[in-house]
Amino acid sequence: MWWFLAVLAGIFLFLFLKKSWEENSQGVRLNDGTAAEDEALENIVEMEDIFFEAVKSGKKAVKFMHLFYQEDLMMIKSLFQSEHIPYRIENEHVASVLVGYGVTGFNHTDLYILREDYDDAFKIVKEYAENKQLSGTSSSMAEKAGAVITVLLASSFIPDKNETSGIVVFKLEED
């Protein structure tokens, strides 16, 4: 009797693996199931490529900001992509590797933009930072007590990502 159950389990396992293999071998498709991977990636515009092409053609690039948190970087990249603002990122993964206090020159990511996009980019980042601060303002009494205990017992205190912006925007210099 037990051999019958083992054979039956083997058949079900074989059928399950076969179905999984067929589904996964078809490539990446969009939610509607119509576009294969090459077609899905066809319309994605790489903002860094556009940035380098614009700089090659003579447009001026400026260092726009330092970012200290990987989450901020991902959100701002997405916002710039949706607004078609070309950018260049330097030390993209440093903030996720060297975590802790945001120290300029040590664990920040630099973001460069075209000079002509400064005003639009500044508005986007300002709105993002204001919304981020609003979402992180509420804290319970237990969290406040925990922060006080941390400061008293530890030699230093690392604030939560919502307690500090982690974003430094540079002022646009006049030529």
Phi, psi and chi 1 to 4 in degrees:
 res  aa     phi    psi   chi1   chi2   chi3   chi4
   1 MET       -  -41.2 -178.5   67.6  171.4      -
   2 TRP   -65.7  -33.2   64.7  -91.5      -      -
   3 TRP   -66.9  -31.9   61.3  -90.4      -      -
   4 PHE   -65.0  -43.2  177.7   70.9      -      -
   5 LEU   -65.5  -37.8  -68.5  175.3      -      -
   6 ALA   -65.3  -42.3      -      -      -      -
   7 VAL   -65.3  -43.2  169.8      -      -      -
   8 LEU   -63.0  -43.5 -167.4   59.3      -      -
   9 ALA   -63.0  -39.6      -      -      -      -
  10 GLY   -63.4  -39.9      -      -      -      -
  11 ILE   -64.9  -45.7  -69.1  171.0      -      -
  12 PHE   -63.0  -40.5  -77.3  123.4      -      -
  13 LEU   -63.3  -43.6 -179.4   63.8      -      -
  14 PHE   -60.4  -46.1  172.8   75.6      -      -
  15 LEU   -64.7  -40.2  -67.4  173.6      -      -
  16 PHE   -63.1  -47.1  173.0   75.9      -      -
  17 LEU   -65.0  -37.1  -68.7  174.9      -      -
  18 LYS   -64.1  -44.8 -177.6 -179.9  177.7 -162.5
  19 LYS   -64.4  -42.4 -178.1 -179.9  179.4 -169.3
  20 SER   -62.5  -41.5  -64.8      -      -      -
  21 TRP   -62.8  -43.1  179.1  -94.8      -      -
  22 GLU   -63.8  -42.9  -71.4  171.4   -1.2      -
  23 GLU   -66.4  -40.4  -71.4  175.6   -2.8      -
  24 ASN   -80.9  -16.0  -68.8  -30.2      -      -
  25 SER   -88.3   -1.4   63.8      -      -      -
  26 GLN   -84.3   -7.3  -65.9  176.6   -0.8      -
  27 GLY    87.8  179.9      -      -      -      -
  28 VAL   -80.4  134.5  176.9      -      -      -
  29 ARG  -128.8  153.6  -63.2 -158.4  175.7  -89.8
  30 LEU   -71.1  172.7  -63.7  176.6      -      -
  31 ASN   -56.7  -34.9  -72.8  -17.8      -      -
  32 ASP   -80.6   -4.0   61.8    3.4      -      -
  33 GLY    78.8   10.0      -      -      -      -
  34 THR   -96.6  -27.0   57.8      -      -      -
  35 ALA  -107.3  130.2      -      -      -      -
  36 ALA   -77.1  174.9      -      -      -      -
  37 GLU   -56.5  -47.7 -175.9  174.5  -22.3      -
  38 ASP   -60.9  -40.7  -66.2  -23.3      -      -
  39 GLU   -69.8  -36.7  -64.0  166.0   -8.9      -
  40 ALA   -67.8  -33.7      -      -      -      -
  41 LEU   -89.6   -5.9  -62.4  175.9      -      -
  42 GLU   -61.8  -38.8 -169.2  173.3  -73.5      -
  43 ASN   -95.5    6.4  -65.7  -35.2      -      -
  44 ILE   -77.8  129.6  -67.2  178.4      -      -
  45 VAL  -102.8  126.4  176.8      -      -      -
  46 GLU   -86.9  112.6  -70.1  -66.1  -26.7      -
  47 MET   -65.9  -31.7  -72.9  -67.4  136.2      -
  48 GLU   -67.2  -36.3  -72.2 -170.8  -16.9      -
  49 ASP   -63.7  -43.2  -67.0  -18.5      -      -
  50 ILE   -63.9  -39.5  -65.5  172.7      -      -
  51 PHE   -58.5  -50.2  175.8   86.9      -      -
  52 PHE   -65.0  -37.5  -72.6  120.3      -      -
  53 GLU   -64.0  -41.2  -70.9  172.6   14.5      -
  54 ALA   -66.2  -40.8      -      -      -      -
  55 VAL   -66.5  -39.2  169.6      -      -      -
  56 LYS   -61.2  -34.8  -85.3 -168.7 -148.1  175.2
  57 SER   -80.5   -0.5   69.8      -      -      -
  58 GLY   111.3   -1.7      -      -      -      -
  59 LYS   -74.1  148.0  -67.0 -174.1  177.6  178.2
  60 LYS   -88.0  134.4 -177.4  164.9  174.8   56.7
  61 ALA  -103.5  146.8      -      -      -      -
  62 VAL  -132.0  148.5  -65.4      -      -      -
  63 LYS   -75.5  120.4 -175.4 -174.2  -81.5 -168.6
  64 PHE   -95.4  -42.9 -179.3   60.8      -      -
  65 MET  -160.8  161.9   68.6  169.0   55.5      -
  66 HIS  -105.2  140.9  -72.3  -38.4      -      -
  67 LEU  -126.0  138.3  -66.5  158.8      -      -
  68 PHE  -110.5   -9.8  -64.5   99.9      -      -
  69 TYR  -123.8  133.7  -65.4  116.1      -      -
  70 GLN   -60.7  -35.6 -166.2   71.2   23.3      -
  71 GLU   -63.5  -40.7  -66.4   84.6   -1.0      -
  72 ASP   -62.6  -43.6  -68.2  -26.7      -      -
  73 LEU   -60.0  -45.5  177.5   61.6      -      -
  74 MET   -62.8  -42.3  -69.4 -174.0  -58.0      -
  75 MET   -66.9  -44.6  -70.4  -60.6  -62.7      -
  76 ILE   -68.2  -38.5  -70.2  172.2      -      -
  77 LYS   -59.0  -43.3  -79.9  173.4   55.7  175.7
  78 SER   -64.5  -42.9  176.3      -      -      -
  79 LEU   -64.6  -42.4  -68.2  168.1      -      -
  80 PHE   -65.4  -39.2  -76.8    5.9      -      -
  81 GLN   -60.3  -45.9  176.0   93.0   19.2      -
  82 SER   -69.0  -25.7   65.2      -      -      -
  83 GLU   -96.3    5.0  -65.7  -64.1  -36.9      -
  84 HIS    58.6   45.2  -56.7  -72.6      -      -
  85 ILE  -103.5  111.0  -64.0  176.0      -      -
  86 PRO   -66.3  145.2  -14.8   25.7      -      -
  87 TYR  -148.0  164.4   56.1   80.8      -      -
  88 ARG  -131.3  138.2  173.7 -178.0  169.2 -116.5
  89 ILE  -117.2  133.1  -63.6  177.0      -      -
  90 GLU  -117.8  134.1 -167.7  173.5  -85.9      -
  91 ASN    61.8   48.8  -57.1  -36.0      -      -
  92 GLU   -59.4  -37.5 -177.3  167.9   -1.1      -
  93 HIS  -101.9    4.2  -59.8  -71.8      -      -
  94 VAL   -62.8  -39.9  169.5      -      -      -
  95 ALA   -64.7  -28.1      -      -      -      -
  96 SER   -85.9  -20.2   64.6      -      -      -
  97 VAL   -89.4  -45.4  174.7      -      -      -
  98 LEU  -103.0   78.5  -59.2  172.4      -      -
  99 VAL   -84.0  164.7  -64.7      -      -      -
 100 GLY   126.2 -149.7      -      -      -      -
 101 TYR   -56.5  143.7  -77.5  117.6      -      -
 102 GLY   -80.3  108.7      -      -      -      -
 103 VAL  -118.8  115.0  179.2      -      -      -
 104 THR   -60.3  134.0  -58.4      -      -      -
 105 GLY    89.7   -3.4      -      -      -      -
 106 PHE  -123.3  -57.6  178.5   65.1      -      -
 107 ASN  -134.2   46.4   63.5  -17.4      -      -
 108 HIS  -117.2  162.0   67.6  -83.7      -      -
 109 THR  -110.0  134.2  -60.3      -      -      -
 110 ASP   -96.1  139.6  -67.1  -34.5      -      -
 111 LEU  -124.3  124.9 -167.0  134.3      -      -
 112 TYR  -109.1  144.8  -64.7   81.9      -      -
 113 ILE  -134.8  174.4   60.3  169.6      -      -
 114 LEU   -78.4  142.7  -60.5  174.9      -      -
 115 ARG   -56.2  -37.6 -178.9  179.4  172.9   82.1
 116 GLU   -67.9  -17.8   64.4 -169.0   32.9      -
 117 ASP   -97.6    5.7  -66.6  -34.2      -      -
 118 TYR   -58.9  -48.2 -176.7   89.1      -      -
 119 ASP   -63.2  -43.9  -68.1  -27.1      -      -
 120 ASP   -64.6  -43.4  -66.3  -26.8      -      -
 121 ALA   -64.9  -39.6      -      -      -      -
 122 PHE   -62.9  -42.9 -175.5   78.1      -      -
 123 LYS   -61.1  -42.7  -72.0  176.1 -170.0  172.1
 124 ILE   -63.6  -46.5  -69.1  168.1      -      -
 125 VAL   -69.2  -36.8  171.0      -      -      -
 126 LYS   -62.9  -45.3 -178.3  179.0  176.7 -169.0
 127 GLU   -64.7  -40.5 -176.8  177.4  -18.7      -
 128 TYR   -61.9  -46.0  169.2   74.1      -      -
 129 ALA   -64.9  -39.7      -      -      -      -
 130 GLU   -63.8  -42.9  -71.8  169.9   -8.9      -
 131 ASN   -67.1  -35.2  -71.4  -30.9      -      -
 132 LYS   -66.5  -42.4 -179.1 -179.8  174.6 -174.7
 133 GLN   -65.7  -37.5  -71.6  174.8   -8.7      -
 134 LEU   -65.5  -36.5  -71.5  175.2      -      -
 135 SER   -74.4  -18.1   68.6      -      -      -
 136 GLY  -108.4   13.3      -      -      -      -
 137 THR   -82.1  -26.8   54.7      -      -      -
 138 SER   -84.6  129.0   64.5      -      -      -
 139 SER  -141.3  145.8   62.0      -      -      -
 140 SER   -81.8  168.2   68.2      -      -      -
 141 MET   -62.8  -36.2 -171.4   61.2  139.5      -
 142 ALA   -64.0  -40.0      -      -      -      -
 143 GLU   -65.6  -40.8  -70.0  173.9  -11.3      -
 144 LYS   -65.1  -41.8  -69.6  178.1 -176.0  176.2
 145 ALA   -64.9  -40.1      -      -      -      -
 146 GLY   -62.0  -38.4      -      -      -      -
 147 ALA   -65.4  -41.4      -      -      -      -
 148 VAL   -64.1  -44.3  169.2      -      -      -
 149 ILE   -63.0  -39.9  -68.4  169.7      -      -
 150 THR   -62.3  -43.4  -57.7      -      -      -
 151 VAL   -65.7  -41.0  169.6      -      -      -
 152 LEU   -69.7  -38.5  -67.3  175.8      -      -
 153 LEU   -91.2  -23.7  -62.3  178.0      -      -
 154 ALA  -106.3  158.2      -      -      -      -
 155 SER   -78.3  -19.8   61.1      -      -      -
 156 SER  -147.0  165.4   62.7      -      -      -
 157 PHE  -130.0  125.3  173.1   67.2      -      -
 158 ILE  -101.2  115.5  -61.7  174.5      -      -
 159 PRO   -69.1  154.8   22.3  -28.8      -      -
 160 ASP   -66.4  155.8 -173.3   49.2      -      -
 161 LYS   -58.9  -30.5  -67.2  174.9 -172.4  160.4
 162 ASN   -81.6  -12.2  -68.6  -30.4      -      -
 163 GLU   -87.4  -14.1  -66.1  176.0   18.4      -
 164 THR  -137.9  150.8 -179.6      -      -      -
 165 SER   -74.6  -39.3   68.6      -      -      -
 166 GLY    71.3   14.6      -      -      -      -
 167 ILE  -127.0  127.2  -59.5  170.9      -      -
 168 VAL  -122.4  114.9  177.0      -      -      -
 169 VAL  -100.8  133.1  178.3      -      -      -
 170 PHE   -87.0  144.4  -65.5  104.4      -      -
 171 LYS   -72.9  139.3 -177.2  178.8  176.0 -176.0
 172 LEU   -71.9  122.5 -177.0   63.4      -      -
 173 GLU   -85.3  139.8  -63.9  178.2    4.3      -
 174 GLU   -79.0  143.8  -59.3  -62.9  -35.8      -
 175 ASP   -79.5      -  -75.0  -27.3      -      -
